[in-house]
């Protein structure tokens, strides 16, 4: 597939997402704050708990997404602290990352929705222990309150 001509902002349109380079991604994301990027990703990208019921989360979907891992130096695996199922899927996402990404990729485990502590289904200690066993950075965040969001990006 061919790249299309760059627009007035210098951003190139592509016929396939796999053609997007890190330089193009930075240009696209530059005008947005961390909170806005997270909101966009939350709306657009399925969570680990959602993918099992999504029609495009079948093996062809995973085959396509494996192209996105190439060249990645860091990854964030996010689960919802109020939904145990999303934490239970972290192992599968790690296997996929480790199977397709560079062996030296830095991975951060992020427990999101720390503002909903009263609804917690995943104890922070369980997640910390898991992260230690798997050699991952770990942090809990609240995208709603912007707690630890920026520091997660800075750390990774």
DOLOKE-905618 format. One record per residue (C-alpha): x, y, z. Coordinates in steps of 0.25 Angstrom, whole numbers, plus 5000, padded with zeros to 4 digits. Layout:
BEGIN
XYZ;...
This chain:
BEGIN
500050005000;500550144997;500650265006;499850385002;500350525001;500650605014;499550705018;499750845022;500250805036;501250705030;500450585034;500450475024;499150395022;499250245020;498450145014;498850045025;499150075040;500349985039;501050095031;500950195042;502350235047;502750285061;503050415055;501650425049;500950385062;501750495069;501250595059;499850545061;499850545076;500650675078;499450765080;498750675090;498950675106;499250535112;497850535118;497250555104;498150445098;497650355109;496250385106;496350365091;497050235094;495950185104;494850215094;495550155082;496450035087;495749915093;496149885108;496649745111;495249705117;494549755104;495349685093;494849545097;493449585092;493849665080;493749615066;495149675062;495849615074;495949485066;497349425062;497349515049;497149635058;498349585066;499149555053;498949705048;499249765062;500549685063;501149785052;500949895062;501949835072;503049835063;504049945067;503349975080;504250015092;503150025102;501749975105;500650005115;499749885119;498549955126;497449875134;496249935142;496449915157;494949895158;494849775148;495649655152;495449595138;496249715132;497449675141;497249525138;497549565123;498849635126;499549505125;499049485111;499449625107;500849605112;500949475104;500549545092;501549665094;502649575098;502449485086;502349605076;503149715082;504649735084;505249655095;505649775102;504349855102;504049925115;502649885120;501749965130;500549895137;499550005140;498349985149;497350095145;496150155152;496850175166;495850275169;494850165170;495550095182;494250055189;493949965176;495249905176;495249765171;496849755169;497649775181;498849865179;499749765186;499349655176;499649745164;501049785171;501349645173;501049605159;501849725153;503049685161;502949535156;502849585142;503849695143;502949805140;502849945145;501549965153;500650085156;499150115159;498550225152;497250305151;496950355137;495750425143;496550505153;497850505145;498550435156;499950375153;499550385138;500750475134;501750405143;501350275136;501750325123;502950395128;503450265134;503250175122;
